[in-house]
């Protein structure tokens, strides 16, 4: 039996919500805590290894400031740089006009699961669009701290 999302959903893209990779991430996330934000310690990359290349996990360390703790291969290959181990805030990075800080903060602050579709604004020979699902997770003290993003890169020019 499939568990549904137990918090608000912000859906700016049905295509993102219904994409098989993002739907698999949603299904796994919902199963961790009956559709409510799970603790980060419950998350197991090996349990969702087929989706792991599309995942980007970060930890909010201050308002709109995130330290990246995992960057899957699909994400690393298609972002301008590998984010693993780096810390970013709006004051120290302008790699893209996509409002990632707002998306991640919204997911934690609302809390909500957020689905979206954005056009890439950096050079990429293969893809021009990012479908995303962002899922909030808590630390061990139940504070919403970890936004988990599932990102799928597509080329809508060819569609």
N, C-alpha and C positions, 0 to 999 in steps of 0.2 A: 504494500500500500504506500502511495506517495504522500509525503508530508508537504503541506503548502507553506508559503511564506507567512509568518505570524506578525510581521511588522509592515509598515507602509511600503508601497512600491511606487517609485517614480519611473514611469515608462515613457521615454522620449523616442523609443524605437522598438516597434514590435518585431522588426527583423532581428535586432539584437536579442530580445527576450527569447525568440524562437530558434535562434541559431543552435545547432546541435552541440557545439562545444560549450557555449554559455549556458544552455539548458542543462548540460551534464554538471557544470559547476554549481548551478542553482540547486539541482537535485541533491548533490553531495552536501552543500552548505545547509540545506533544510533538514537533512537527516542527522546533522550533528547535535542539534538542540531543539528538535521539534519545531523548526521554522523560526526560531528566535535567534538572536546573535549568540553564537557559541564562543567559548573561550578559545584563544589562539592555541592553547595546549591541546585541544581536541583535534585540531587540523593535522592531517597526515598526508603529505605530498604523495607518498607511495599508494595511498588508497585512491588517488585520483591521477595517477601517473600519466594517463593519456591526455589529460587536460593541462598538466603541469607546464608544458612549453608555452602556454598562453597566459600564465599567471604572473602577476606582479603584486608582491606583498610588501607593504610598508608599515611603519609604526609612526604614529603621530607623537612627536616629542615636544611640540609647542603648538600654539595656534597657527594653523596653515603651514606647519613645518613638519616634514616627513623624512624619516630615515628609511632607505630601501633595504629590505633584508632578503628578498628573493626576486630575481628577474629571469623568467623562463626564456628558453632559446628563441622562440618565435618573437617575443617582445624585444630581446636584446638585438636580434638581427634586423629589426625594423624600426627601432627608435634611433635617434641620432647618436646615442651612446648607451652602454650598459650601465644601468642604474644601481646594481648591487653594491651595497656598502656606502653609497653616497647619500648625503643629506641635502635636501633642497627646501627652500622657502621662496615665496614670490620676490623677495628682495635680492636673492642671489642667483636666479636662473631666469632666462627668457628663451628657452629652447623652442617653445611653441606657444601659440595663442589659444590652444585648447585649454579651457580652465580646469585642469586636473586638480588643483588645490581645492577649488570649490566643490567639484564632484566628490572627492574623498571626504572633505569636511562635512558635506551634506549627508553622506552615507552614515557618518558617525554621529553627527549632531541631531539628526531627525528622530531616531535612526531610521534608515530605509535601505532597501535594495534598489539600486539605480541602474537602469538600462539606457544606453545612449548610442548615438551614431555621430561621428565627427569626421570631417574631411582633414586629412593630414596636411599640415602646412610646412613640411620639410621635404626635401628631395627623397624620393623612393622610386626606383625603377619598376617595381612590381605591384605596389599597392597605392591607393589614394584615399582609403576610407578605413576607419577603425570602428568596429562594433564593440561595445563594452557592457559588462555587468560588474557592478561594484557591491561588495558584500561586507557588512561590518562584523568585526569580531572583538571580543573583550580581552583584557589582560586577566591575570589570576584574581584580581580584586573586583572583577565584573565592570570595569571601566571601559567604555568603547574606545579602543586605541588602535586597532589594526584594520585598515581598509584593504580588502583583498579584491584586486581587479582581475577580471578575465577579459583578455583583449584578443579580438579576431581581426586580422588584416584582410581587406578585400580590395579588388579593383573594380569600381563601379563604372569606369569608362568603358570596359569591355562587356558589361552586363546588358 
